[in-house]
Amino acid sequence: MAKIAPAFSLPQSLLAAFDTNDSINQYLIENLPAEAWRADPPGGKGRTIAAIVAHMHNVRLMWLKAAAKEGKMPEQLDRTSVTPAHAAQALEKSREALRSVLEAALERDGRVKGFRPDVAGFLGYLIAHDAHHRGQISMLARQVGRPLPQKAMFGMWEWGTRGKA
């Protein structure tokens, strides 16, 4: 008997893409050499990897404040004291909170308060922001002499296996 594929759901696929994006953030943190976390950037200018990850989370909070004032807000991260474990937990909390915003917009009229044009654009923005900073983190780790393992560099592109499905 032939298997019948479940019906495609664009809203569920968009939410799955957001979840996968965060899985890749988590994968990056898990595979980052510990010595790279607080290493000073070349020339002493710019953010440390810890500060970049804190920024990623804190920008999510900025959007949550604009789009979902009534929900419980995760705490901000302090770029000078955040640990990889704390950052991973915080990113998971901000993912959960933003996922609720995305779900609500997908179930209603497709709008996210404070963002234009719509929920698809907001999702694209969130993923692009994280991906931009993952690239920075990867490059910075290499510049400070603590590169990500090659397997992890390729592993960040394995969306089919990193998904939370």
N, C-alpha and C positions, 0 to 999 in steps of 0.2 A: 504494500500500500504506500502511495506517495505521501511524503510529508507536506503539509500545508503550512506555508510560511505565515507568521502572524501579520496582520495588516500593518502597513507602514504608518507611523504617527510622527509627523513633523515636530509637534511640541515635545514628544518624548525623545526624539533624536537630538533636538537642540539641548535639552536638559542633560542628556547623556554626554554630549560634546563638552558641556561645561564641567561635568563631573570628571571626564577624562582629562581635561586641561588641568584640573587640580591634582589628579593622580600623578600627572607628570611633574607638577611642582613638588609633590611629596617624594617622588622618585629621585629628583634632582637633589633634594636635601639629604636623602638617605645615602646617596652615592658621592656626595661632596667630601673630599678629604677634610678632616677636622681642622687641620692647620690653615686651610684656606678661609675659614669662617670669619676670622677677625684680622686677617693679614692686611696690612696697609696697602692701598692701591699704589701703583707705580708713580713716582714723583710726589707721593703724599697728597695728591689731589683726588677728590671724588669719594664715593661711598665704599665702605667695606661690603662684603657679601652679606654680613648680618644686617647692615643698614638697608641694603637693597631689598632683602626679604621683608624687613619691617615695613618698608615703604609699600611693597606690594599689598600687604595686609591692610595697612593704614589707608591706602587709597580705596580699598574695598569698603572700609568703614565710612569714608567720606560719602560714597555713593549710597550706602545704607542709610545714613543720616538724612539724605535728600529724598530717598525713595520709600523708606519704611520706618518712619519715626516711631510708630507704635510698637514695633517688635523689640525684643531684648537685644541690646547691642553688645557684641563682643568687645573685649578690652583692646585698647591700642597697644602696640608693641613699642618698647623703648629700644631704639637702634643700638644703644651702647651696652645694653645688658642682655638682650635676647639670646637664647641658646637655640641650637637647631631643633631640639625636642619641643621647646615652647613655641617656636615659630611654626613647626608642623601642626601642632595642636591649634594654634590661632588661625592658620590658613584653613584648617578643616571647619572651624566654627564660622569664619566669614564666608566660606563656600556654602555651608548649610543655610545661613541667613540670606545670602544672595540668591540661592536656588529657590527659596520661598518667594522672593520678589519676582524672579523669572516665571515661576509656576503661576503666580497670581496674574501676571500680565498676559501670559499665554491663555489662561482660562477666561480672561475678561476681554478687553478691547485691544490688547497688544501694546499698550502704552506703559512706560515706566516713568513715574513722576520725576521730573528734573532732567530727563534725558530725551533727546530727539535723535532720530526720528521715531524709533519704536523698539520693541523688545529684541528684535533680531539685530538691530544696530548696537544695542546695549551689550548683548552677548558677544558680538564681534569685538567691541571695544574691550570688554573684560579679558577675552582670550588674547587679543593682540597685546594688551598691556603686560599680561603675565609672560607671554612669549618673548617680548622685547627684553624684559628683565632676565629671563632664563638665558638669553643670549649674552647679556652683559655678565651674568654670573659665570657662565662657562668661559668667556674670554678672560675675565678677571682672575679666575682660578688658574688658568694657564699662564697669565702674566706674572703671577706671584709664585710660580714654580710648583703649584699643587693642582695640576690639571685633573679633571674628571677622568676616570678610567674610560678607555675607548668604548667598551661595552655600554657604559652609561650614556655616552654621547649618542650612540646609535639608538639606545633604548628609549631615549626621549621622543623618538619619532615613531615608536611602535604603538600608535593610537589604538589599533585593533586588539592588542593584548593588554594595554594599560587601563582600558575602560573599567568602570565600576559596575558594569552590567551584572 
